[in-house]
Amino acid sequence: MRINNKLLKSKIVQNIGFYTILNLLNSAIPFLLLPFLTNTLSKEQYGIIDLFNNTSFILLPIVGLNIASCVIRFYYDKGIEISKLLSTAINFTFIFGISLFILTIILNSFISVPENYFTLFVCSLLYATFSQISEILLSYYRAIEKPKFYGLFRVSKTFLDFGLTVFILLYVFVGWESRVFTATVVAVLFSIIAVCILKSRHLYSFTIDKAYLKKGILYSSPLIIHSISNYLMSYSDRYFILHFYDIGYVGMYSVAYQIGLVMSFVGNSFNQAYTPFLFQKLSDFNAGTKTLLNKINLYYIIFTVITVVCIYLSLPLIYKYLIGKEFLVDYNIVLIILLSYGTSNVYKLYVNYLFYYKMTTKLSAITFISCVINIILCYFLIQKYGLIGAAFATLASFVFQFLFVFLEYKKVKNN
């Protein structure tokens, strides 16, 4: 039965609204945690927490060879047995992640690494592994367009993460460990819950289907470079700041970056609802679809610009009432980060076409080159201009990435 455009439009609007509310709740909790951390921890301690986050993000696509990324794409292929796909993705991710964990323990017995850094890396690895398992369930919920189940799982995880962090900081001990250990334990717990949910619906078994594994790796492997490059573009500047300055500057920049990441939450809210809708429309493409998608792109770009301006004008109030005084930075740094993620949000409009047509190798090449540009700019701009140089390096690489993806989109669109 064919669904008419009016119903599709209504459904996507509802889903975008729902995902926006979910992401608002999910993002509001860490944002509420921000003033608590900045008024409790030192810049140095907050900087260590940020390094844990950055290392975890970089490890995410490596764990399981990024096979989790294939779930939402392959769901729309005919003849797919979703239970085999989900089981293969989860089991392979777990085995790969635990193998890396064991390898890390073995290597540490031969290579002397400071205990704090070793602990930080191990926690990052465990967090990345078990977070990927949870993301497989969430990708399934997105594919079947069940935002309520998606939201319940996502927000529950974030609420528990927030609550335990506050409890430990107040009643156990104050330090970077309180945040890092909490995030790791919660990630493990919710990965177990995710598997139990799928098991109860007969969508999980202790098997790995070789055909699905091969298909998944062929699709997702090129995206490892893409994903790692994306994360490096976003977070490598912290390591340069640490090299040229100190961990306190990392803490200051991280808070400014966290505020700028509000734009990322806006983009993710839209993209989570829009991707299934777009893939569905592309599978039955016609002239009317082309007009509809072009209108959505235009309206979303206008909305993005307005959002950047509104957040920038709110910065004096945000820093006055929410952020500790020692974390104050030039507002222009936050503005540049807002523009970076505004550009990233528009990029996501067009990169979905490359995902749909399985152009992952070409996409990885674009992102890798953008990452190299970011690293080169970080090296020169940070040592010369400081924190604002880091922000400019991020913006430049995001603009480059968007422009080349847009050119590839134009080629696909005209074919």
C-alpha positions in Angstrom: 0.0 0.0 0.0 1.5 3.3 -1.1 1.6 6.1 1.5 0.7 9.5 0.1 2.9 12.6 0.4 0.6 14.3 2.9 0.9 11.4 5.3 4.6 11.1 4.8 5.1 14.8 5.5 3.0 14.6 8.6 4.9 11.6 9.8 8.3 13.1 9.3 7.3 16.3 11.0 6.0 14.3 14.0 9.2 12.3 14.1 11.4 15.3 13.8 9.5 17.0 16.6 9.7 13.8 18.8 13.5 13.4 18.1 14.0 17.1 18.9 12.3 16.7 22.3 14.3 13.5 23.0 17.6 15.1 22.1 16.7 18.2 24.0 16.2 16.0 27.1 19.2 13.9 26.3 21.4 17.0 25.7 20.0 19.0 28.5 21.1 16.5 31.2 24.9 16.7 30.2 24.4 20.5 29.8 23.0 20.7 33.3 25.9 18.6 34.5 28.3 21.1 32.9 27.9 23.9 35.5 28.1 21.2 38.3 31.4 19.9 37.0 32.8 23.3 36.2 32.0 24.5 39.7 33.3 21.3 41.4 36.3 20.2 39.4 39.4 22.1 38.3 40.2 23.0 34.7 42.8 20.2 34.8 40.3 17.6 36.0 37.7 18.6 33.5 40.3 18.5 30.8 41.1 14.8 31.7 37.4 14.0 31.4 37.3 15.6 28.0 40.3 13.5 26.9 38.3 10.4 28.0 35.4 11.5 25.8 37.5 12.3 22.8 39.4 9.0 23.0 36.1 7.1 23.3 34.7 8.8 20.3 37.8 8.0 18.2 37.6 4.3 19.3 33.9 4.0 18.5 34.3 3.3 14.8 37.3 1.0 15.4 35.5 -1.3 17.7 33.7 -4.0 15.6 35.1 -2.5 12.4 32.1 -0.1 12.6 29.7 -2.8 11.5 27.0 -1.3 13.6 26.7 1.4 11.0 25.2 -1.0 8.4 22.0 -1.8 10.4 19.9 1.1 9.4 21.0 1.0 5.8 20.6 -2.8 5.2 17.2 -2.8 6.9 15.7 -1.4 3.7 17.3 -4.0 1.5 14.9 -6.8 0.3 15.4 -10.3 1.7 17.3 -9.1 4.8 16.6 -11.2 8.0 16.9 -8.6 10.6 17.5 -11.0 13.5 20.6 -12.4 11.7 21.8 -8.9 10.9 21.4 -7.6 14.5 22.9 -10.8 16.1 25.9 -10.7 13.8 26.5 -7.0 14.4 26.3 -7.3 18.2 28.3 -10.5 18.6 31.1 -9.4 16.3 31.3 -6.0 18.0 31.5 -7.7 21.5 34.2 -10.2 20.4 36.3 -7.5 18.6 36.1 -5.1 21.5 37.0 -7.6 24.2 39.9 -8.8 22.0 41.2 -5.3 21.9 40.8 -5.0 25.6 42.8 -8.2 26.2 45.5 -7.0 23.8 45.7 -3.7 25.6 46.3 -5.5 28.9 49.0 -7.7 27.4 50.8 -4.8 25.7 50.7 -2.8 29.0 52.8 -5.5 30.6 55.6 -4.9 28.1 55.2 -1.1 27.7 55.3 1.0 30.8 52.4 3.5 30.6 51.4 5.9 33.4 48.6 4.3 35.4 46.2 7.2 34.9 46.6 7.2 31.1 46.3 3.4 31.0 43.1 3.5 33.1 41.7 6.3 30.9 42.4 4.3 27.7 40.9 1.0 29.1 37.8 2.8 30.2 37.5 4.5 26.8 37.8 1.2 25.1 35.2 -0.5 27.2 32.9 2.5 26.9 33.2 2.4 23.1 32.6 -1.3 22.8 29.4 -1.4 24.9 28.1 1.9 23.6 28.2 0.4 20.1 26.1 -2.5 21.2 23.4 -0.1 22.5 23.6 1.9 19.3 22.7 -1.2 17.3 19.4 -1.4 19.2 18.8 2.3 18.7 19.5 2.0 14.9 16.9 -0.7 14.8 14.4 1.6 16.5 15.1 4.3 14.0 14.8 2.0 11.1 11.3 0.8 12.2 10.4 4.4 13.1 9.7 3.8 16.8 11.0 7.1 18.3 9.2 6.4 21.6 11.2 3.3 22.3 14.3 5.0 21.0 13.7 7.9 23.4 12.9 5.8 26.5 16.2 3.8 26.1 18.3 6.9 25.2 17.0 9.2 27.9 17.0 6.5 30.6 20.7 5.8 30.0 21.5 9.5 30.2 19.4 10.1 33.4 21.2 7.2 35.1 24.6 8.5 33.9 23.8 11.9 35.2 22.4 10.8 38.6 25.3 8.4 39.4 27.8 11.1 38.5 26.2 13.6 40.8 25.9 11.1 43.6 29.5 10.0 43.4 30.8 13.5 43.3 28.7 14.5 46.3 29.0 11.5 48.5 32.0 9.4 47.4 34.9 11.4 46.0 35.6 14.4 43.8 37.8 13.8 40.8 37.8 12.9 37.1 37.4 9.2 38.0 33.9 9.8 39.3 32.7 10.8 35.8 34.8 8.3 33.8 34.0 5.2 35.8 30.3 6.1 35.9 30.1 6.5 32.1 31.8 3.2 31.6 29.6 1.2 34.1 26.4 2.7 32.6 27.5 1.8 29.1 28.1 -1.8 30.1 24.7 -2.0 31.9 22.7 -0.6 29.0 24.4 -2.8 26.5 23.1 -5.8 28.5 19.6 -4.3 28.6 19.8 -3.8 24.8 20.6 -7.4 24.2 17.9 -8.5 26.6 15.3 -6.4 24.7 16.3 -7.9 21.4 16.4 -11.4 22.9 12.8 -11.0 24.2 11.6 -10.1 20.7 13.4 -13.1 19.1 15.8 -10.7 17.3 19.0 -11.9 19.0 20.9 -15.2 19.2 24.5 -16.2 20.0 25.4 -16.6 16.3 27.4 -14.8 13.6 26.2 -15.3 10.1 29.3 -15.2 7.8 27.4 -13.9 4.8 25.9 -11.0 6.8 29.3 -10.4 8.5 31.1 -10.1 5.1 28.3 -7.9 3.7 28.4 -5.7 6.8 32.2 -5.3 6.8 32.4 -4.5 3.1 29.9 -1.7 3.7 31.2 -0.4 7.0 34.9 -0.9 6.7 35.5 2.2 4.5 33.4 4.1 7.0 36.0 3.4 9.7 38.3 6.0 8.0 35.3 8.2 7.6 34.2 8.0 11.2 37.7 8.3 12.7 38.5 11.2 10.5 35.2 12.9 11.5 36.0 12.5 15.2 39.6 13.7 14.7 38.2 16.8 12.9 36.1 17.4 16.0 38.4 16.5 18.8 42.1 16.4 17.7 42.5 20.1 18.6 42.4 19.1 22.3 45.6 17.1 21.9 47.3 20.1 20.2 46.1 22.4 22.9 47.5 20.0 25.5 50.9 19.9 23.6 51.3 23.7 23.1 49.6 24.8 26.4 48.4 22.6 29.2 45.4 20.5 30.4 43.8 23.7 32.0 43.4 25.2 28.5 41.9 21.9 27.3 39.3 22.3 30.1 38.4 25.9 29.1 38.2 25.0 25.4 36.1 21.9 26.1 33.4 23.9 27.9 33.2 26.4 25.0 33.0 23.5 22.6 30.3 21.8 24.7 28.2 25.0 24.2 28.8 25.0 20.5 27.8 21.3 20.3 24.2 22.5 20.9 24.1 22.9 17.1 25.1 19.2 16.8 22.1 18.2 18.9 19.8 20.2 16.6 21.3 18.5 13.6 21.1 15.0 15.1 17.4 15.6 16.0 16.6 16.3 12.4 18.9 13.7 10.9 17.6 10.8 13.1 14.0 11.4 11.8 15.0 12.5 8.2 17.3 9.6 7.3 14.7 6.8 7.2 12.3 9.1 5.4 14.9 10.1 2.8 15.9 6.4 2.2 12.3 5.5 1.7 11.7 8.3 -0.8 15.0 7.5 -2.7 13.9 3.9 -3.1 10.8 5.2 -5.1 12.3 8.4 -6.6 10.3 10.6 -9.0 10.0 14.3 -10.0 7.7 15.1 -7.1 10.2 13.6 -4.6 13.0 15.7 -6.0 10.9 18.9 -5.5 10.0 17.9 -2.0 13.5 17.1 -0.9 14.9 20.4 -2.3 12.3 22.3 -0.3 13.2 20.5 2.9 16.9 21.3 2.3 16.2 25.0 1.8 14.0 25.4 4.8 16.5 23.5 7.0 19.4 25.7 5.9 17.4 28.8 6.8 16.5 27.3 10.2 20.2 26.4 10.9 21.3 30.0 10.3 18.6 31.4 12.6 19.6 28.9 15.3 23.2 29.8 15.2 22.4 33.5 15.7 20.0 32.8 18.6 22.5 30.7 20.5 25.3 33.3 20.0 23.1 36.1 21.4 22.4 33.9 24.5 26.1 33.4 25.3 26.4 36.2 28.0 23.5 34.6 29.9 24.9 31.1 29.6 28.3 32.0 30.9 26.9 34.2 33.6 24.5 31.7 35.2 25.8 28.3 34.2 29.6 28.2 33.8 32.3 28.7 36.4 34.3 31.9 36.1 37.6 30.2 35.5 36.2 28.7 32.3 35.4 32.0 30.6 36.7 32.4 27.0 36.2 34.8 24.1 32.6 34.4 22.8 34.0 34.4 19.3 35.4 31.0 19.9 32.0 29.7 20.7 30.6 31.5 17.6 33.1 29.8 15.3 32.2 26.4 16.8 28.5 27.1 16.3 29.2 27.9 12.7 31.3 24.7 12.4 28.4 22.5 13.5 25.9 24.6 11.6 28.0 23.7 8.5 28.1 20.0 9.7 24.3 20.0 10.0 23.9 21.1 6.4 26.5 18.6 5.3 24.4 15.8 6.8 21.6 16.7 4.5 23.7 15.7 1.5 25.9 13.0 2.9 22.9 10.8 3.3 22.7 10.5 -0.5 26.2 9.0 -0.5 25.3 6.6 2.2 22.2 5.5 0.3 24.1 4.8 -2.9 26.8 3.1 -0.9 29.5 5.5 -1.9 31.4 4.9 1.3 34.8 4.6 -0.2 34.6 8.0 -1.9 33.1 9.5 1.3 35.9 8.1 3.4 38.5 9.7 1.0 36.8 13.1 1.4 36.6 12.9 5.1 40.2 11.7 5.4 41.5 14.7 3.4 39.4 17.0 5.5 40.9 15.5 8.6 44.4 16.0 7.3 43.6 19.6 6.6 42.3 20.0 10.1 45.4 18.5 11.7 47.7 20.7 9.7 45.7 23.8 10.5 45.5 22.8 14.2 49.3 22.5 14.3 49.9 26.0 12.9 46.9 28.0 14.1 46.8 26.8 17.7 50.5 27.6 18.4 50.1 31.0 16.8 46.5 32.0 17.8 45.6 29.8 20.7 42.1 28.6 21.4 40.5 30.7 18.6 43.0 29.1 16.2 41.6 25.7 17.2 38.1 26.8 16.4 39.1 28.2 13.0 40.8 24.9 12.1 37.6 23.0 12.9 35.5 25.4 10.8 37.8 25.3 7.8 37.9 21.5 7.7 34.1 21.2 8.1 33.5 23.7 5.2 35.9 21.8 3.0 34.1 18.5 3.8 30.7 20.0 3.1 31.8 21.5 -0.3 33.2 18.2 -1.6 30.2 16.1 -0.4 27.9 18.7 -2.0 29.8 18.3 -5.3 29.3 14.5 -5.1 25.6 15.0 -4.3 25.2 17.1 -7.4 26.6 14.3 -9.5 24.2 11.7 -8.0 21.3 14.1 -8.3 21.9 14.8 -12.0 22.2 11.1 -12.9 
